[in-house]
Amino acid sequence: MNIEQAIERLHSQLPLRDRQQALPTELAEVHRAILRSFIEQGRPLKSQEIAAMVTGGDASEALKRLGDDDLVVLDRTGKEAVGAYPMTLSDTPHRVMVAGHSFHAMCALDALSIAPMYDKEVRIESRYHVTGEPVTIVQQGMNIVEAHPSRDVRVGVHWQNPCGAAAHSMCLEMVFLRDADAAAKWQGGDADSITIFTLEEAVAFGAGFFKPLV
């Protein structure tokens, strides 16, 4: 599977681009602003900030639409955003540091997508799936600057349709793997359901999927 095929396969399962394009112009800008807010403030926009952007000054309907479309993840009250793919305030294995802020990515692919979305330097602190060993990756835009303990990291994607919010289902099966051997073992010969990417391939995949949202 090449990168373009991977992007289209993920679009078919999680059509964020199409959902954003289907929004009224005002709501599409709110969605983009929520994404930018992670980079600029280390958090999503708060409801009062969203209210200032929408006609009528009521953020509840805007957040409901974005939440129903799974463009953002809401807190338990449904009144505040806690995440917007690829970024979240929820605790995940993938900690991200950018522009002096720290938050989390929803999955390994998401973590690698943030730097190219905004052409920023990003530090990722995560851990390998299965073994739990730590891995650190530094990116500048599309480029991998360094990776520890090895650049032989792989990203595994177990393809599946989301059950409810993708953040709580399919994102759990997009993971960092220690090396090619570990990735092959995790794949278990099931190339139809599980695809393995090098770091560089995963960056291109994530950028192709997420940059249109910006």
Phi, psi and chi 1 to 4 in degrees:
 res  aa     phi    psi   chi1   chi2   chi3   chi4
   1 MET       -  123.8 -179.8 -175.3  -58.4      -
   2 ASN   -85.0  176.7   63.4   34.4      -      -
   3 ILE   -64.5  -43.3  -59.5  -56.9      -      -
   4 GLU   -61.8  -39.4  -70.9  -57.9  -42.8      -
   5 GLN   -65.3  -39.4  -70.4  169.5  -29.9      -
   6 ALA   -63.7  -43.5      -      -      -      -
   7 ILE   -60.0  -46.6  -68.5  168.3      -      -
   8 GLU   -68.0  -34.3  -72.3  -50.9  -50.5      -
   9 ARG   -65.7  -41.7 -175.0  167.5 -177.3  177.1
  10 LEU   -68.9  -37.2 -172.4   53.6      -      -
  11 HIS   -58.0  -38.3  -85.1  -48.0      -      -
  12 SER   -68.0  -26.1   73.2      -      -      -
  13 GLN   -96.4  -30.3  -64.4  177.4  -28.3      -
  14 LEU  -141.1   80.9 -175.4   63.5      -      -
  15 PRO   -80.4   64.4   30.0  -35.1      -      -
  16 LEU   -61.0  -43.3  -60.4 -178.4      -      -
  17 ARG   -59.2  -48.0  174.5 -167.1   61.0 -165.9
  18 ASP   -66.7  -37.1  -65.8  -14.6      -      -
  19 ARG   -66.9  -40.5  -69.1  171.4 -176.6  171.2
  20 GLN   -65.3  -42.2 -171.2 -164.1   64.6      -
  21 GLN   -65.4  -25.4  -70.1  175.3   -9.2      -
  22 ALA   -82.0   -9.2      -      -      -      -
  23 LEU   -73.6  151.8  -67.9  172.1      -      -
  24 PRO   -57.0  150.1  -22.0   31.8      -      -
  25 THR   -52.1  -42.2  -58.7      -      -      -
  26 GLU   -61.6  -42.8 -174.4  175.3   74.6      -
  27 LEU   -72.5  -34.1  -78.2 -172.0      -      -
  28 ALA   -62.1  -38.7      -      -      -      -
  29 GLU   -69.9  -34.9 -177.6   49.1   40.2      -
  30 VAL   -61.2  -43.2  168.1      -      -      -
  31 HIS   -61.6  -46.0 -179.8 -124.0      -      -
  32 ARG   -62.7  -37.2  -66.3 -173.0 -169.5   97.7
  33 ALA   -68.6  -35.2      -      -      -      -
  34 ILE   -63.3  -43.3  -69.8  171.2      -      -
  35 LEU   -61.9  -48.9  -69.3  168.7      -      -
  36 ARG   -60.6  -33.9  -74.7 -164.1  -53.3  -86.3
  37 SER   -61.7  -32.1 -175.8      -      -      -
  38 PHE   -60.9  -42.3  -87.9   96.9      -      -
  39 ILE   -72.2  -40.6  -55.5  -58.5      -      -
  40 GLU   -84.6  -30.2  -65.2  170.5   -4.9      -
  41 GLN  -128.1   -5.5  -57.4 -174.6   72.6      -
  42 GLY    76.3   17.4      -      -      -      -
  43 ARG  -160.1  162.7   59.3  166.5  177.2   80.0
  44 PRO   -74.4  163.6   26.6  -33.1      -      -
  45 LEU   -59.6  143.9  -67.2 -179.7      -      -
  46 LYS   -83.3  161.5  -64.2 -176.3 -178.1  -64.1
  47 SER   -57.8  -37.7   57.5      -      -      -
  48 GLN   -67.9  -30.6   62.2  -95.8   34.0      -
  49 GLU   -70.8  -38.3  -65.5  170.0  -48.4      -
  50 ILE   -67.0  -40.0  -65.1  170.0      -      -
  51 ALA   -57.3  -34.9      -      -      -      -
  52 ALA   -70.7  -13.6      -      -      -      -
  53 MET   -98.1  -14.6  -62.1 -179.9   63.6      -
  54 VAL  -111.7  149.8  -62.8      -      -      -
  55 THR   -60.7  130.4  -57.3      -      -      -
  56 GLY    91.8  -15.0      -      -      -      -
  57 GLY    68.7   24.3      -      -      -      -
  58 ASP  -116.2  114.0 -176.3    0.8      -      -
  59 ALA   -79.7  -16.0      -      -      -      -
  60 SER   -62.1  -43.4   59.0      -      -      -
  61 GLU   -68.7  -38.1  -73.9  -58.9  -46.9      -
  62 ALA   -62.3  -46.9      -      -      -      -
  63 LEU   -66.5  -36.6  -75.6  167.6      -      -
  64 LYS   -62.8  -45.1 -175.7  178.8 -173.6  -55.5
  65 ARG   -63.3  -45.7  171.3   65.9 -175.3  -86.6
  66 LEU   -65.4  -37.1  -65.2  173.6      -      -
  67 GLY   -69.9  -43.0      -      -      -      -
  68 ASP   -61.4  -34.2  -73.2  -12.7      -      -
  69 ASP   -82.9   -0.3  -76.7   -5.0      -      -
  70 ASP    55.1   34.8 -159.3   20.0      -      -
  71 LEU   -87.0  -28.4  -75.3  163.4      -      -
  72 VAL  -130.5  158.3  -56.1      -      -      -
  73 VAL  -107.4  129.2  177.4      -      -      -
  74 LEU   -99.1  159.5  -56.3  178.3      -      -
  75 ASP   -73.1 -179.5   66.8    6.9      -      -
  76 ARG   -64.5  -25.6  -68.4 -178.3  179.6  179.7
  77 THR   -79.9  -17.6   71.2      -      -      -
  78 GLY    75.5   10.4      -      -      -      -
  79 LYS  -106.7  -10.5  -64.5  179.0  179.9  179.1
  80 GLU  -137.4  145.0  -63.9  -72.5   -9.4      -
  81 ALA   -81.9  137.1      -      -      -      -
  82 VAL  -114.6  -12.4  -65.0      -      -      -
  83 GLY  -157.5  156.2      -      -      -      -
  84 ALA  -148.3  115.7      -      -      -      -
  85 TYR   -48.6  124.3  -56.6   92.6      -      -
  86 PRO  -101.8   11.3   35.7  -36.2      -      -
  87 MET  -115.3  151.9  -63.5  166.8  -78.3      -
  88 THR  -155.0  153.7 -177.9      -      -      -
  89 LEU   -86.9  -15.1  -65.1 -178.4      -      -
  90 SER   -66.6  149.6  -61.7      -      -      -
  91 ASP   -75.5  118.4 -170.2   18.4      -      -
  92 THR  -129.3  173.8   75.8      -      -      -
  93 PRO   -68.7   -6.7  -19.9   32.7      -      -
  94 HIS  -115.5   91.8  -42.8  -69.9      -      -
  95 ARG   -85.4  137.2 -177.1  171.7  178.0 -122.0
  96 VAL  -125.3  134.5  175.2      -      -      -
  97 MET  -122.0  125.5  -75.0  143.1  -77.6      -
  98 VAL  -151.2  134.8   54.3      -      -      -
  99 ALA    52.6   36.9      -      -      -      -
 100 GLY    81.9    4.5      -      -      -      -
 101 HIS  -113.5  157.6  -56.7  -63.1      -      -
 102 SER  -133.0  131.3  175.4      -      -      -
 103 PHE  -153.7 -160.8   46.2   85.7      -      -
 104 HIS  -126.2  157.7  -71.2   81.5      -      -
 105 ALA  -103.1  155.5      -      -      -      -
 106 MET   -77.3  -24.6  -63.4 -172.3 -173.6      -
 107 CYS  -157.5  177.7   68.7      -      -      -
 108 ALA   -62.8  -44.2      -      -      -      -
 109 LEU   -61.1  -43.1 -179.8   68.9      -      -
 110 ASP   -60.6  -42.1  -72.4    8.0      -      -
 111 ALA   -57.9  -40.1      -      -      -      -
 112 LEU   -78.5   -8.8  -66.9  166.9      -      -
 113 SER   -90.4  -18.6  -56.3      -      -      -
 114 ILE   -70.1  -44.0  -62.8  165.4      -      -
 115 ALA   -58.7  -47.6      -      -      -      -
 116 PRO   -70.7  -26.5   16.8  -27.1      -      -
 117 MET   -59.2  -40.6  -76.0  175.7   72.9      -
 118 TYR  -121.1    9.6  -66.1   97.0      -      -
 119 ASP    50.9   51.7 -166.4   24.6      -      -
 120 LYS  -115.3  164.1  -64.3  -72.5 -172.8  178.7
 121 GLU   -85.2  130.0 -178.9  177.1  -69.0      -
 122 VAL  -131.9  135.5  171.6      -      -      -
 123 ARG  -109.7  127.1  178.2 -176.8  175.2   91.2
 124 ILE  -111.6  128.0  -59.5  163.9      -      -
 125 GLU  -117.9  114.0  -67.2  179.9   -5.4      -
 126 SER  -138.4 -161.6 -174.1      -      -      -
 127 ARG  -148.0  152.2   57.8  179.1 -178.0  -96.8
 128 TYR   -68.6  137.9  -63.9  133.1      -      -
 129 HIS   -64.8  148.9 -168.2   61.1      -      -
 130 VAL    80.4  -61.3 -177.6      -      -      -
 131 THR   -85.0  -27.1   65.9      -      -      -
 132 GLY    77.1    4.6      -      -      -      -
 133 GLU   -67.4  146.0  -61.6  165.4  -84.8      -
 134 PRO   -72.0  148.4   24.8  -33.1      -      -
 135 VAL  -138.9  138.3   55.8      -      -      -
 136 THR  -124.2  133.0  -59.5      -      -      -
 137 ILE  -132.0  134.5  -62.0  164.7      -      -
 138 VAL  -116.8  129.7  177.9      -      -      -
 139 GLN  -121.6  152.3  -75.4  176.0  -94.8      -
 140 GLN  -127.4  105.9  174.5   62.1   57.3      -
 141 GLY    58.4 -125.2      -      -      -      -
 142 MET   -79.8   -9.2  -66.5  -72.1  -66.8      -
 143 ASN   -97.7  136.4  -60.8  -45.1      -      -
 144 ILE   -83.0  114.6  -59.8  -67.8      -      -
 145 VAL   -81.4  -45.9  177.3      -      -      -
 146 GLU  -157.3  157.5   47.9 -175.4  -76.8      -
 147 ALA  -146.8  130.3      -      -      -      -
 148 HIS  -126.9  138.6  -60.8  -72.7      -      -
 149 PRO   -86.2   -3.3   29.1  -34.7      -      -
 150 SER  -155.7  149.4  166.9      -      -      -
 151 ARG   -81.4    0.5  -69.4 -177.0   70.2   98.8
 152 ASP   -83.4   15.3 -161.5   28.9      -      -
 153 VAL   -58.7  143.6 -174.6      -      -      -
 154 ARG  -119.7  155.1  -64.0  -66.6 -169.6  -90.3
 155 VAL  -114.3  123.8  173.4      -      -      -
 156 GLY  -103.9  136.7      -      -      -      -
 157 VAL  -123.4  116.0  173.0      -      -      -
 158 HIS   -94.4  107.2 -176.3 -174.6      -      -
 159 TRP   -70.3  129.9  -61.7   99.8      -      -
 160 GLN  -164.0  150.7   54.6 -174.5  -63.0      -
 161 ASN   -76.4  139.8  -69.5  -45.7      -      -
 162 PRO   -65.5  145.0   21.3  -30.5      -      -
 163 CYS  -110.4  102.7  179.2      -      -      -
 164 GLY    75.6 -146.0      -      -      -      -
 165 ALA   -64.9  132.8      -      -      -      -
 166 ALA   -59.4  -30.9      -      -      -      -
 167 ALA   -59.5  -27.0      -      -      -      -
 168 HIS  -104.8    7.1  -55.4  140.4      -      -
 169 SER  -136.6  -87.2   52.9      -      -      -
 170 MET   -64.1  -29.7   65.9 -173.3  -62.0      -
 171 CYS   -63.5  -25.0  -72.9      -      -      -
 172 LEU   -70.5  -13.1  -56.1  179.0      -      -
 173 GLU  -113.4   27.9  -66.4  -67.4  -45.4      -
 174 MET  -121.9  103.0  -62.6 -177.6  174.4      -
 175 VAL  -133.9  159.1  -61.8      -      -      -
 176 PHE   -86.2  138.5  -72.4  115.7      -      -
 177 LEU  -126.2  145.9  -62.0  156.4      -      -
 178 ARG   -59.7  -43.4 -174.0 -179.6   59.6 -138.9
 179 ASP  -164.5 -175.1   52.9   28.5      -      -
 180 ALA   -61.6  -39.0      -      -      -      -
 181 ASP   -66.1  -45.4  -71.0  -17.7      -      -
 182 ALA   -63.1  -37.5      -      -      -      -
 183 ALA   -66.5  -42.5      -      -      -      -
 184 ALA   -63.1  -38.7      -      -      -      -
 185 LYS   -65.9  -42.9 -173.3  173.3 -178.8  178.6
 186 TRP   -65.9  -37.9 -172.1   69.1      -      -
 187 GLN   -66.1  -36.0 -173.3 -179.6   42.1      -
 188 GLY    60.5   28.6      -      -      -      -
 189 GLY    81.1   -0.3      -      -      -      -
 190 ASP   -94.9   72.5 -173.7    4.2      -      -
 191 ALA   -71.1  -19.0      -      -      -      -
 192 ASP   -72.5  -37.1  -69.9  -26.4      -      -
 193 SER   -98.1  -22.8  -61.2      -      -      -
 194 ILE  -129.6  124.2  -61.8  174.4      -      -
 195 THR  -114.2  139.2  -54.4      -      -      -
 196 ILE  -110.5  133.3  -55.8  -60.4      -      -
 197 PHE  -123.2  144.5  -59.6   93.1      -      -
 198 THR   -69.7  169.4   64.8      -      -      -
 199 LEU   -58.0  -46.4  -82.3 -178.2      -      -
 200 GLU   -63.4  -40.4  -71.1   76.4   12.0      -
 201 GLU   -65.1  -41.0  -71.1  168.7  -16.8      -
 202 ALA   -65.0  -38.1      -      -      -      -
 203 VAL   -62.1  -45.7  170.7      -      -      -
 204 ALA   -63.4  -40.3      -      -      -      -
 205 PHE   -61.9  -53.1  177.6   14.8      -      -
 206 GLY   -63.0  -40.8      -      -      -      -
 207 ALA   -63.1  -43.4      -      -      -      -
 208 GLY   -64.0  -31.8      -      -      -      -
 209 PHE   -81.4  -42.9 -176.9   75.5      -      -
 210 PHE   -94.8  -28.7  -78.2  107.0      -      -
 211 LYS   -59.8  -33.3  -77.2 -175.6   75.0  171.8
 212 PRO   -60.6  -19.3  -27.2   36.8      -      -
 213 LEU   -75.6  -21.1  -59.3  178.5      -      -
 214 VAL   -80.4      -  175.9      -      -      -
